[in-house]
Amino acid sequence: MKTMKLWAMTAAICITGLFGCGNNTNTKVENKATQETEPQQTEVALDEQTYMTAIEDYLVNTIGSNYAPAEICIPYSFVVNTDETNADDILVWGNFWVLNYNLSGDTLKTISGGNHPGLMHVKKNDNGYEVTSFDAVVDGAGNMESAKNIFGEHFDAYQAISSDDTKRNDDILRITADYVKKHNIKATMVQDYGWPAKNLPL
């Protein structure tokens, strides 16, 4: 049974101020394990893994690796809707982001990244969960048509989540603070290129 999860955010996080949207344009991205660099692992016990854990790993290791590298790669997800009826093809519609940062003094500085709205296909297996493919909304020409095709009946909810910059930025800062505490990162501020640093609500 489908369950609507408006404004739901996973514990995985990213930071964005007035950062522009820069999603990749492939309409379907297959999950391939041919990474030239060692993937960044999410430290989650097997019995604590969920399909959102798999999505976080996918954002970091598959999508995040396509951007200019930095010291820290952090994903976050605004989930629009999920369908968990088929364990072999769990569907998660959302506006997904991944950003890379360097830590300079006590400030996380944005190096690269962007947003990637679309539909994640996740499969449950003996080792937990894995993303099998990602239907990404195309960038540029055809963006709106692509989003409508992918989100379907959830398109209005997707637009509502994507258009509320104020709420998203507030939520990002708050959850970023939790992430900094959890991982003992010596950061008290975040800063996007060309913008003043923002205090984390520690």
KOLFI-125776 format. One record per residue: residue in one letter; x, y, z of N, C-alpha, C in turn. Coordinates in steps of 0.1 Angstrom, whole numbers, padded with zeros to 4 digits, always signed. Example, Ala and Ser with C-alpha at 12.3 -4.5 7.8 and 13.67 -1.06 7.14 Angstrom:
BEGIN
a+0132-0057+0078+0123-0045+0078+0132-0033+0078;s+0128-0022+0071+0137-0011+0071+0129+0000+0079;
***
This chain:
BEGIN
m+0008-0012+0000+0000+0000+0000+0009+0012+0000;k+0006+0022-0008+0014+0034-0009+0011+0043+0003;t+0021+0049+0008+0020+0058+0019+0026+0071+0016;m+0019+0082+0017+0024+0095+0014+0032+0100+0025;k+0044+0105+0022+0053+0110+0032+0058+0124+0028;l+0049+0134+0030+0053+0147+0026+0062+0153+0036;w+0072+0160+0031+0082+0167+0039+0091+0158+0047;a+0090+0145+0044+0099+0135+0051+0113+0136+0047;m+0122+0137+0057+0136+0137+0053+0143+0125+0060;t+0153+0119+0054+0160+0108+0060+0170+0114+0069;a+0177+0106+0077+0187+0110+0086+0200+0115+0078;a+0201+0110+0066+0212+0114+0057+0209+0128+0053;i+0219+0137+0052+0217+0151+0050+0226+0157+0041;c+0222+0169+0036+0231+0178+0028+0228+0192+0032;i+0236+0201+0027+0235+0215+0030+0233+0223+0018;t+0224+0232+0017+0222+0241+0006+0217+0254+0010;g+0222+0265+0005+0217+0278+0008+0209+0282-0004;l+0215+0290-0012+0208+0294-0025+0215+0287-0036;f+0220+0275-0034+0227+0267-0043+0218+0263-0055;g+0223+0264-0067+0214+0261-0079+0212+0247-0081;c+0202+0243-0088+0199+0229-0090+0207+0225-0102;g+0214+0213-0101+0222+0208-0111+0221+0193-0113;n+0209+0188-0115+0207+0173-0116+0213+0168-0129;n+0217+0155-0129+0221+0148-0141+0209+0146-0150;t+0212+0144-0162+0201+0143-0172+0197+0129-0177;n+0204+0119-0172+0200+0105-0176+0187+0102-0170;t+0178+0097-0178+0165+0093-0174+0164+0080-0166;k+0174+0072-0168+0175+0059-0160+0190+0056-0158;v+0194+0055-0145+0208+0053-0142+0208+0039-0135;e+0215+0030-0142+0217+0017-0136+0228+0017-0125;n+0226+0009-0115+0235+0009-0104+0247-0001-0108;k+0259+0005-0110+0270-0003-0114+0281-0001-0103;a+0288-0012-0100+0298-0012-0090+0312-0010-0095;t+0313-0003-0106+0326-0001-0113+0331+0013-0109;q+0335+0015-0096+0340+0028-0091+0355+0027-0091;e+0361+0038-0097+0376+0038-0097+0381+0042-0083;t+0373+0049-0075+0378+0053-0062+0370+0044-0052;e+0376+0043-0040+0370+0035-0030+0358+0041-0025;p+0346+0034-0025+0334+0040-0021+0333+0044-0006;q+0326+0054-0003+0324+0059+0010+0313+0050+0016;q+0316+0043+0027+0306+0034+0033+0298+0041+0044;t+0286+0038+0045+0277+0042+0055+0278+0032+0067;e+0282+0037+0079+0284+0028+0090+0270+0025+0097;v+0263+0015+0091+0251+0011+0097+0251-0004+0098;a+0247-0009+0110+0247-0024+0112+0237-0030+0103;l+0239-0043+0099+0231-0049+0089+0216-0049+0093;d+0214-0052+0106+0200-0053+0111+0193-0039+0112;e+0201-0028+0110+0195-0015+0111+0194-0009+0097;q+0198-0016+0087+0197-0011+0073+0183-0010+0068;t+0180+0000+0060+0166+0001+0054+0168+0005+0039;y+0158+0006+0032+0159+0010+0018+0164+0024+0017;m+0162+0032+0027+0167+0046+0027+0183+0046+0029;t+0188+0036+0036+0202+0034+0038+0208+0031+0024;a+0202+0023+0016+0207+0020+0003+0207+0032-0006;i+0196+0040-0005+0195+0052-0013+0206+0062-0009;e+0209+0063+0004+0220+0072+0009+0234+0067+0003;d+0236+0054+0003+0249+0049-0002+0249+0052-0017;y+0238+0050-0024+0238+0052-0039+0241+0067-0042;l+0235+0076-0034+0237+0090-0037+0252+0094-0035;v+0258+0088-0025+0272+0091-0022+0281+0085-0032;n+0280+0072-0034+0289+0064-0042+0287+0064-0057;t+0275+0066-0062+0272+0066-0076+0270+0080-0081;i+0262+0088-0075+0259+0101-0080+0270+0111-0075;g+0273+0110-0062+0283+0120-0056+0297+0119-0062;s+0300+0107-0067+0314+0105-0073+0315+0112-0086;n+0304+0116-0092+0305+0123-0105+0308+0138-0104;y+0308+0143-0092+0311+0157-0089+0326+0158-0085;a+0330+0171-0085+0344+0174-0080+0345+0168-0066;p+0356+0161-0063+0357+0154-0050+0360+0164-0039;a+0357+0160-0027+0360+0168-0015+0361+0159-0003;e+0363+0164+0009+0366+0156+0020+0354+0149+0025;i+0342+0155+0024+0330+0150+0029+0319+0150+0018;c+0312+0139+0016+0301+0138+0007+0289+0134+0015;i+0279+0143+0014+0267+0141+0022+0254+0141+0014;p+0246+0130+0015+0233+0130+0007+0222+0134+0016;y+0211+0138+0010+0198+0139+0018+0186+0137+0008;s+0175+0134+0014+0164+0130+0006+0151+0137+0011;f+0144+0144+0002+0130+0148+0005+0121+0137-0002;v+0116+0129+0006+0107+0118+0001+0093+0123-0002;v+0089+0120-0014+0075+0124-0018+0065+0113-0015;n+0069+0101-0019+0060+0090-0017+0068+0077-0018;t+0063+0066-0012+0069+0053-0013+0059+0042-0016;d+0063+0032-0022+0055+0020-0025+0063+0008-0021;e+0060+0001-0010+0068-0010-0005+0061-0023-0007;t+0052-0024-0016+0044-0036-0018+0052-0048-0024;n+0063-0044-0032+0071-0054-0038+0085-0053-0033;a+0090-0063-0025+0103-0063-0020+0114-0063-0030;d+0111-0068-0042+0120-0068-0053+0121-0055-0061;d+0112-0046-0058+0111-0033-0065+0104-0023-0056;i+0111-0019-0045+0105-0009-0037+0107+0005-0044;l+0096+0013-0044+0097+0025-0052+0097+0037-0042;v+0107+0046-0044+0108+0058-0036+0109+0070-0045;w+0099+0078-0045+0099+0091-0053+0104+0102-0044;g+0113+0110-0049+0118+0121-0041+0126+0131-0048;n+0130+0141-0041+0139+0151-0046+0152+0149-0038;f+0161+0143-0044+0174+0138-0038+0185+0148-0041;w+0193+0150-0031+0205+0159-0032+0217+0152-0027;v+0229+0157-0033+0242+0153-0028+0251+0164-0030;l+0258+0167-0019+0268+0178-0019+0281+0174-0013;n+0292+0179-0018+0305+0176-0013+0311+0189-0006;y+0318+0186+0005+0323+0197+0013+0338+0195+0017;n+0345+0206+0019+0358+0206+0027+0356+0213+0040;l+0363+0208+0050+0362+0215+0063+0374+0225+0064;s+0370+0237+0065+0380+0248+0067+0378+0255+0080;g+0388+0252+0089+0386+0257+0103+0373+0251+0109;d+0363+0259+0112+0351+0253+0118+0339+0255+0108;t+0343+0256+0095+0332+0258+0085+0333+0247+0074;l+0321+0241+0072+0319+0232+0060+0317+0241+0048;k+0326+0240+0038+0325+0248+0026+0320+0239+0014;t+0310+0244+0008+0305+0236-0004+0315+0236-0015;i+0318+0224-0020+0327+0223-0032+0320+0220-0045;s+0310+0211-0044+0303+0206-0056+0290+0199-0051;g+0282+0197-0061+0269+0189-0058+0257+0194-0066;g+0246+0189-0063+0234+0193-0070+0222+0184-0066;n+0210+0187-0071+0199+0179-0068+0195+0169-0079;h+0188+0159-0076+0185+0148-0085+0171+0142-0082;p+0161+0149-0086+0147+0144-0084+0145+0132-0093;g+0136+0123-0088+0133+0111-0096+0128+0100-0087;l+0128+0088-0093+0123+0076-0087+0134+0065-0085;m+0136+0062-0072+0146+0051-0069+0139+0038-0068;h+0146+0028-0075+0141+0014-0074+0150+0006-0065;v+0145+0001-0054+0153-0006-0044+0149-0020-0042;k+0158-0029-0041+0155-0043-0039+0161-0048-0025;k+0153-0056-0019+0157-0063-0006+0164-0076-0010;n+0176-0078-0004+0183-0090-0006+0189-0095+0007;d+0197-0106+0007+0202-0112+0019+0212-0103+0026;n+0217-0093+0020+0227-0084+0026+0221-0071+0030;g+0207-0070+0029+0201-0057+0032+0193-0052+0020;y+0197-0041+0015+0190-0035+0004+0200-0029-0006;e+0196-0028-0019+0204-0022-0029+0195-0014-0039;v+0200-0003-0044+0194+0004-0054+0197-0003-0068;t+0187-0007-0075+0189-0014-0087+0189-0004-0099;s+0181+0007-0098+0181+0017-0109+0175+0030-0103;f+0177+0041-0111+0172+0054-0107+0166+0061-0119;d+0153+0064-0119+0147+0071-0130+0148+0086-0126;a+0158+0093-0133+0161+0107-0129+0153+0116-0139;v+0148+0127-0133+0141+0137-0140+0152+0144-0149;v+0150+0146-0162+0160+0152-0170+0161+0167-0167;d+0173+0172-0170+0176+0186-0168+0174+0194-0181;g+0171+0206-0180+0169+0215-0192+0156+0212-0199;a+0157+0211-0213+0145+0209-0221+0139+0196-0217;g+0126+0196-0216+0118+0184-0213+0118+0181-0198;n+0122+0190-0189+0123+0188-0175+0109+0186-0169;m+0100+0195-0173+0086+0194-0167+0079+0181-0171;e+0080+0178-0184+0073+0166-0190+0079+0154-0183;s+0092+0154-0181+0099+0142-0175+0094+0140-0161;a+0094+0152-0153+0089+0151-0139+0075+0146-0138;k+0066+0150-0147+0052+0146-0147+0051+0131-0150;n+0059+0126-0159+0059+0112-0163+0064+0103-0151;i+0075+0108-0144+0080+0100-0134+0072+0100-0121;f+0067+0112-0117+0060+0114-0104+0045+0111-0106;g+0040+0112-0118+0026+0108-0120+0016+0115-0111;e+0009+0107-0103-0001+0112-0094+0005+0120-0082;h+0018+0118-0080+0025+0125-0070+0032+0138-0074;f+0029+0142-0086+0036+0154-0092+0033+0167-0083;d+0021+0169-0079+0018+0181-0071+0025+0181-0058;a+0026+0169-0052+0034+0168-0039+0049+0171-0042;y+0054+0166-0053+0068+0169-0056+0070+0183-0058;q+0061+0190-0065+0063+0205-0067+0062+0212-0054;a+0053+0208-0045+0052+0215-0032+0065+0214-0024;i+0071+0202-0024+0083+0200-0017+0095+0208-0023;s+0095+0207-0036+0107+0213-0043+0106+0228-0043;s+0095+0234-0042+0093+0249-0043+0095+0256-0030;d+0095+0249-0019+0096+0256-0006+0110+0257-0001;d+0118+0266-0006+0132+0268-0003+0134+0271+0011;t+0126+0279+0017+0128+0283+0031+0127+0271+0041;k+0117+0263+0039+0115+0251+0048+0127+0242+0046;r+0130+0240+0033+0141+0230+0030+0154+0235+0036;n+0158+0247+0035+0170+0252+0040+0170+0252+0056;d+0159+0255+0062+0158+0254+0076+0160+0240+0081;d+0153+0230+0074+0155+0216+0078+0169+0211+0076;i+0175+0216+0065+0188+0211+0062+0198+0215+0073;l+0197+0228+0077+0206+0233+0087+0204+0225+0100;r+0192+0223+0104+0189+0216+0116+0195+0201+0116;i+0192+0194+0105+0197+0181+0104+0212+0180+0102;t+0217+0190+0096+0232+0190+0094+0238+0191+0108;a+0233+0199+0117+0238+0200+0130+0238+0187+0137;d+0228+0179+0135+0227+0166+0141+0238+0157+0135;y+0240+0158+0122+0251+0150+0116+0264+0154+0121;v+0267+0166+0122+0280+0171+0128+0282+0166+0141;k+0272+0166+0150+0274+0160+0163+0276+0145+0163;k+0268+0138+0155+0269+0124+0154+0283+0119+0150;h+0289+0126+0140+0302+0122+0135+0314+0130+0140;n+0311+0138+0151+0322+0145+0157+0330+0154+0148;i+0323+0160+0139+0329+0170+0130+0330+0183+0136;k+0342+0189+0136+0345+0202+0143+0340+0214+0134;a+0327+0214+0132+0321+0225+0124+0310+0231+0131;t+0310+0244+0130+0299+0252+0136+0291+0260+0126;m+0296+0261+0113+0290+0268+0103+0291+0261+0089;v+0283+0265+0080+0284+0260+0066+0283+0272+0057;q+0290+0270+0045+0291+0281+0036+0290+0277+0022;d+0281+0282+0014+0280+0280+0000+0289+0290-0007;y+0295+0287-0018+0304+0296-0025+0297+0309-0029;g+0303+0320-0025+0298+0333-0028+0287+0338-0018;w+0285+0331-0008+0275+0335+0002+0280+0335+0016;p+0275+0343+0025+0280+0343+0039+0278+0330+0046;a+0287+0327+0055+0285+0314+0063+0273+0315+0071;k+0267+0303+0074+0255+0302+0082+0258+0294+0095;n+0254+0298+0106+0256+0291+0118+0247+0278+0119;l+0253+0267+0123+0246+0255+0125+0239+0256+0139;p+0226+0252+0140+0219+0253+0153+0224+0242+0162;l+0236+0243+0168+0242+0233+0176+0237+0234+0190;
***
